[in-house]
Amino acid sequence: MRKKLLLLCLACLPLLGLAQQIPHYSQYMLNPVLMNPAVSGADNYLDIRAGYRNQWMGLEAAPTSYYLSAHMPLSRLDYISPPTTFKPQPAVKGKHKNQWRPDFKNNAQKARPHHGIGLLVQADKAAGLKRTEVQVLYAYHLPISSTLKLSAGLAGGITQFGLNREQLTFGSPGDPVIHADEYNRLLPNVGVGVLLYSNRLFAGASVVQVLPTPFSFRETWAATPARQQRHFFAHGGFRFMANRFISVMPSVVVKYASPSPVSVDLNTKVFWRDQFWAGGSYRLQDAAVVMAGFQYKHKFHLGYAYDLTTSGLSQVSSGSHEIVLGLMLRNRRSIYSPSQYW
């Protein structure tokens, strides 16, 4: 049985080494911190989001992915004029008045640099392989004008590659391999990114799994071990007002992990009163996506996406489902920050 298991691992290693290793999501626009640590702290509050993706429904042992993220700003003093679609309020009311009073008597407060911190946990399974990741996020946000900011971010943590024993068949129920831990591999994981953003636009670039750390499931190193592949992301978009209540944001996400081909997502989201939104996405030579969501009283938001596969997988898959839940905690100003639109 051990020999068969090692043969399975050897068969899967080329997939690890040559294909995209990190989880795939259709709703990067609902949580850009998944691909760029520079987003950490862009909001005025503690932003917590949880997501689940069931990919390629109908295909046995298809990938399933989960994540939990949280990030918040530190030492941010420009609450009166944040980079958001909402106009600054002339005064702060309620019990938090003294805490949120600007340094000057006018309605505009000078923007100052601030920091952002966060945490990202991801887990995904595909056939006989599984991956778990925990990362700590940090970003520095530097104002370059009254409404435009430039941030640089760093993500650092660990990734565990292992075997998904639920998808493996053993000849004997008492086989010691079933409970063995020797097939898990714990590796360092580092990511970097930059982001330029305002209330109407964003443009960013990032690299995930910067360290191409080699690893093998075998007891002895293979001639060509698997490696953590570098993943490159570029994303950008611009939001414009169609009328008093409706705004539209076209955006694009480009992903690349050698030697896989470049993946391009073309997206459009339409917002009504910054409360409800609907949109679509087209992933070149892969899938068409429809999505919708809403936010409630600047405290809670929900998003859903359905991928209609357009590639050859459409013969065996009925599509992919993805859902994202979010909480905006300590949102004293009731602000819906720009990253909610990306």
Secondary structure by P-SEA (a helix, b strand, c coil): caaaaaaaaaaaaaaaaccccccccccccccccccccccccccccbbbbbbcccccccccccbbbbbbbbbbcccccccccccccccccccccccccccccccccccccccccbbbbbbbbbbbccccbbbbbbbbbbbbbbbccccbbbbbbcccbbbbbbbccccccccccccccccccccbbbbbbbbbbccccccccccccccccccbbbbbcccccccccccbbbbbbbbcbbbbbccccbbbbbbbbbbbcccccbbbbbbbbbbccccccccccccccccccccccccccccbbbbbbbbbccccccccccbbbbbbbbbbcccccccccccccc
